Amino acid sequence: MIPVTKPYLPPHADYTAYTRDIWERGWLTNNGPLVQQLESSLRSYLDLPYVQLLNNGTIALQIALKALDIQGEVITTPFSYVATTSSIVWEGCKPIFVDIDAATLNIDASKIEAAITPRTQAILATHVYGNPCDVEAIAAIAAKHHLKVIYDAAHAFGTRYKGQSLFGYGHVSTASFHATKLFHTIEGGAVITRDTDVAAKMALLRNFGHTSPYTFNGAGINGKSSEFHAAMGLLVLKDMQAILDKRKAITQQYDTHLAGTAATRPQVFDEEHTDYNHAYYPIILPSEEVLLEVMAHLEVNNILSRRYFYPSLNTVNYVEPSSCPISEDICTRVLCLPMYHLLAPEEIDNICKLVLEKLG
Ligand SMILES: *Cc1c(COP(=O)(O)O)cnc(C)c1O
């Protein structure tokens, strides 16, 4: 069976060596040496001043909204994983959906201003599939209207825009290091900012608001990672270049088979300035009917694909109904094909052959 994704696993012996050390120290969590080492390695790798490791990417979104003191309305994208919307609602804010750009599938920056009201406090956009949002247009709108910008950068590890990590844009970027993501710590995430005050606030929030063992500054939550998660991250980070190179090669092989067919691809934003991470391989099919046929045909041949994203988030039952025709249309037709480090060239050939059989 070919799954749609498989976590990257470093050599087992290397992980065992780390766990042996953890056993000897008896220090399992609460900002242990491996968590500190991974944070420091990530800061160097990303060339960013503040990278705080967390237990998942959803807590990262919640801590970002809390640290920036966002209340009221948050302009967001309907085309993302559900955590982007549910975090806004969980924090007591109201998501206002702005439709996506049909080419890049990211929030359409040219439609943001029309959605701003006196209650708007932030823009929370997703770099979908690791493809950059129009970060400069969004920064200009935010500056003009005094809004904060948070990027759900769960897919963005390894993407660089204009020479720097995509995590460096916005007031805060949030990352997910879940096992299915390009870089992972089994479960995990991070908040990233360039702002010293916001970084200090987020450090408090992730550790119950502790300023010392018996003093607190504000209500916090438990966002801590552990030594076991950090050990996995240190090993995966070591192999990052090989992981990114492989993703690119897989993409090129898919493209060779599928270019010029009825399966189209999202466009990389500002390709000249983007060093893309090839995190996923989504295709857009002519109709939902064709999508369901392709999916079923792959499945009877023991290949799993995934409707990612589906449904359009402006249609979930806990948000006020609104219309985002482009996102709603794309959600019915977009399918992610298998993409993981150990996917073999013959497997890609076979997947494409099966897809093409249903495209006619
Ligand atoms: C994976 C993901 C999340 C959630 O991250 P977790 O680490 O699973 O909590 C949020 N947003 C997007 C776009 C994601 O893909």
The ligand as a MOL file (V3000), in Angstrom:
LIG
                    3D

  0  0  0     0  0            999 V3000
M  V30 BEGIN CTAB
M  V30 COUNTS 15 15 0 0 0
M  V30 BEGIN ATOM
M  V30 1 C -0.8440 20.6700 10.2780 0
M  V30 2 C -1.4510 22.0170 10.2210 0
M  V30 3 C -1.8540 22.7050 11.3740 0
M  V30 4 C -1.8950 22.0650 12.7460 0
M  V30 5 O -0.7110 21.6510 13.2170 0
M  V30 6 P -0.6480 20.5350 14.3820 0
M  V30 7 O 0.8030 20.4750 14.6890 0
M  V30 8 O -1.1710 19.2600 13.7840 0
M  V30 9 O -1.4700 21.0140 15.5120 0
M  V30 10 C -2.3180 24.0020 11.2440 0
M  V30 11 N -2.4210 24.5870 10.0360 0
M  V30 12 C -2.0700 23.9590 8.8930 0
M  V30 13 C -2.1970 24.6730 7.5880 0
M  V30 14 C -1.6010 22.6390 8.9470 0
M  V30 15 O -1.3060 21.9900 7.8240 0
M  V30 END ATOM
M  V30 BEGIN BOND
M  V30 1 1 1 2
M  V30 2 1 2 3
M  V30 3 2 2 14
M  V30 4 1 3 4
M  V30 5 2 3 10
M  V30 6 1 4 5
M  V30 7 1 5 6
M  V30 8 2 6 7
M  V30 9 1 6 8
M  V30 10 1 6 9
M  V30 11 1 10 11
M  V30 12 2 11 12
M  V30 13 1 12 13
M  V30 14 1 12 14
M  V30 15 1 14 15
M  V30 END BOND
M  V30 END CTAB
M  END
